[in-house]
Amino acid sequence: MRQVVGKVLHDRCALQTDADPELVGGVRFAFRDLEVDASAGAALKRWLTELDEANAAEEPA
């Protein structure tokens, strides 16, 4: 599931570095052909944070 979602995000987004400390890892997602309102953007940010936490939990200590 994560791989599929990751591929969709990769295909739909361009990663750009950004100095904004509000953004996780200093990365900004610039969406192409996709309008994201504030609530959808917040939901995506929450989901990405949860995905990062799940990935970190799966990594060997």
Secondary structure as UniProt FT lines:
FT   HELIX           2..12
FT   STRAND          13..17
FT   TURN            21..22
FT   HELIX           24..26
FT   STRAND          27..31
FT   HELIX           38..58
//
